[in-house]
Amino acid sequence: MKNKDHADNSLNGASTTGLGHNLGKGQKLYEHAKTIIPGGTQLFSKRPELFAPDLWPSYYSHAKGSYVWDLDENRFLDMSLMSVGACILGYADDDVDEAVIESIKKGVNTTLNCPEEVQLAEMMLDLHPWFDMVRYSKSGGEAVSIAIRIARAASKKEIVLFSGYHGWSDWYLSANLASDNALDGQLMPGLQPNGIPRGLMGTAESFEFNNIDSLKAKIIGNENNIAAIIIEPARGELASDNFLTELRQIADDLNAVLIFDEITSGFRMCAGGVHREFKEKPDMAVFAKSLANGYPMSVIIGKSSVMEAAQSTFISSTNWTERTGLAAAIATITKYQKLNVHQHIKRIGESVKQIWESEAEKHSLNISTSGLPAIAGFTFNHENAQALQSAFTIEMLSRGILGFKQFRPSLAHTEKEVEIYRKAVDEVFLYLTSLNELDISNINLADSTFTKLTKE
Ligand SMILES: Cc1ncc(COP(=O)(O)O)c(C=O)c1O
């Protein structure tokens, strides 16, 4: 690709649908990475194969606002995952970065604790006054594992019933020991439980989101051993009022800890958890991603009756005390509240959803959109949907845009970027309608590698 700075430019005419492409520095580096890093990257969702194999730029040299520069200094407008939703204020936000730099200059880790631990706890408790106590870790998966440990310690029981995606940990993947498709309805199909002790079989079971009968079915026979019920309170859709009322009642009847995993939903609908808007409150919640604008930080928050159980087990790590993540979270939440960021990201997300819908209608493309405005996505209703998705991403790349089937808006996305994107979607959808079935089957496939990758 020859583009250096062409997100502002119109169609350059050339389709890059996988043929005759010369590898750039990023693609070459990724080829090498795969030989020394299993899977090539640390995060499944950043594997280039999921977007456009051999064409996705893979690495960035720097980023600012809603733009990313690859290793060949091509500039791309990010209309895709924005660091899987982590950078909610945009890349390299000046206010957050300044707070972090200041914390670095004051020393990031010493024999003593940094007072930001208490400051962030107060901020999170102010946002969620039904909770009393807070613990910290650095990643989402860690935070959920800690919450589950605390819940099991508090309830003195073992089984976890869950719906949603909750990370890479043993407790979660153990659900696939008994049946290798238990996790298939939960965002990531095909996860292999290799390396998980078989002794964990039966300790975690999945149920369907917003389906109370599915939960009840998993309780039968296990009534006395349910430690926790954990859900994502929103992803594609919000938990319904009826579901939440029954869920709360069931957790109380079973004396099980109710946990909301707000790692994706948190800060997407309002400052803090989406459950702030719900009548029913959980006993614990976990946050990561958008909390600290990309810096490593996660929060486990809950009622003291449950959280105190952290003292009856051992939960402790050196890097959970480091200062930059805390400073970043405090600066992110402060800015978020000052600028009412949720209103902006909902508006931008709604506009993008509307672009997908109106442009598809204009070009007679059959698509479906789904998800809350700030966590939205679209799919092609076509038997070769995955190939079309790849073609969409590839064509977007040729227009200087990181485009995908999902979009995570940030404060840095403005009407200007939305208009650039509208024009590109118009052109790309038109192009897609020009493809015949043979063209589509020849497309350099991205998503089709998904199941293969999860089974690797
Ligand atoms: C709801 C939810 N829980 C847990 C996780 C795991 O978080 P992390 O990738 O930070 O370990 C994710 C990540 O996508 C998530 O969306």
The ligand as a MOL file (V3000), in Angstrom:
LIG
                    3D

  0  0  0     0  0            999 V3000
M  V30 BEGIN CTAB
M  V30 COUNTS 16 16 0 0 0
M  V30 BEGIN ATOM
M  V30 1 C -16.5920 -8.9530 29.6690 0
M  V30 2 C -15.1160 -9.2730 29.6520 0
M  V30 3 N -14.5720 -9.9250 30.6890 0
M  V30 4 C -13.2570 -10.2080 30.7260 0
M  V30 5 C -12.4180 -9.8510 29.6970 0
M  V30 6 C -10.9570 -10.1570 29.7770 0
M  V30 7 O -10.2440 -8.9540 29.9280 0
M  V30 8 P -8.6990 -8.8780 29.5390 0
M  V30 9 O -8.5990 -9.0420 28.0690 0
M  V30 10 O -8.2720 -7.5080 29.9960 0
M  V30 11 O -7.9990 -9.9540 30.3150 0
M  V30 12 C -12.9460 -9.1900 28.5850 0
M  V30 13 C -12.1000 -8.8480 27.4430 0
M  V30 14 O -12.5360 -8.7400 26.3280 0
M  V30 15 C -14.3260 -8.8880 28.5610 0
M  V30 16 O -14.9030 -8.2590 27.5160 0
M  V30 END ATOM
M  V30 BEGIN BOND
M  V30 1 1 1 2
M  V30 2 1 2 3
M  V30 3 2 2 15
M  V30 4 2 3 4
M  V30 5 1 4 5
M  V30 6 1 5 6
M  V30 7 2 5 12
M  V30 8 1 6 7
M  V30 9 1 7 8
M  V30 10 2 8 9
M  V30 11 1 8 10
M  V30 12 1 8 11
M  V30 13 1 12 13
M  V30 14 1 12 15
M  V30 15 2 13 14
M  V30 16 1 15 16
M  V30 END BOND
M  V30 END CTAB
M  END
